[in-house]
């Protein structure tokens, strides 16, 4: 049995962690979170010698990746994690702006997928499949754990869905844990579509217990134990026009993009760019001696054509009732009601 690879994406938004430390009745500050996270990472390393680890930090407006090859012992895990977190937070304080940028959670997720893809290529290069042209192999139980404290960013809906599709192709399981704030729609969908677990912490003081009991076992052994699952899944999507999460909208049947309102302006532009159809009666207008198109009455065409000035006939060759005068004799277009045209 090969080892299990674990990539951890950590949301390190200073403002959200400050709010988490003030939230009652179970406050959780960044220092306590890091200490419990390090215990969880050390437990993963100690579970099997072949297990590998990579940590990606999502800071406001940027992401930071730790070198996964620098984790041979517990001491290096602790020192490397703390050094990188303190360094990035100091850089944020020096470059602080008036408004804090959103957390680069999607960027860290994309980077972790690229790292797993690189490990997959290196793994296949060392096997006989690369030389014999066989189907490439995948890593044993690759997974990504997302620890988030930020709410959903509707503008990142498309990158998140692209990351989910890439994870499905690489057979990567995405686990998500919402530590603080409202429940996230995108992380619920990511965990459900990739076969992972989504947990919303109700008691943040028991973070280590949640991590150990839910996310420490690899996906290959989770079906043999009782792992917490999602009670409900929010499948709402973000509209492409306003980037808002909508309950009811209009969906394009071609690209599956959703809109809050019916895209009438788009249809008007497409209709204006559509080439005009040729008129069927253009040739007949140039040749007035040609017979006109037969009348259609009750869904059937009249068998007898008529010219201008003649009485049009109805079904069966009889004159139409609207063309019979008061005396009972048919009249032409030039004499109505049995009277000649006046002056």
Secondary structure, 3 states (H helix, E strand, C coil): CCCCEEEEEEECCHHHHHHHHHCCCCCCCHHHHHHHHHHHHHHHHHHCCCCEEEEEEEEECEEEECCHHHCCCHHHHHHHHHHHHHHHHHHHHHCCCCCCCCECHHHHHHHHHHHHHHHHHHHHHCCHHHHHCCCCCCCCCCEEEEEECCCCCHHHHHHHHHHHHHHHHHCCEEEEEECCCCCCHHHHHHHHHCCCCEEECCCHHHHHHHHHHHHCCCHHHHHHCCCCCCCCCCCCEECCCCCCEECCCEECCCCCCEECCCCHHHHHHHHHHCCCCCCCCHHHHHCCCCCCCCCEECCEECCCCCCCCCCCECHHHCECHHHECCCCCECCCCCCCCCCCCC
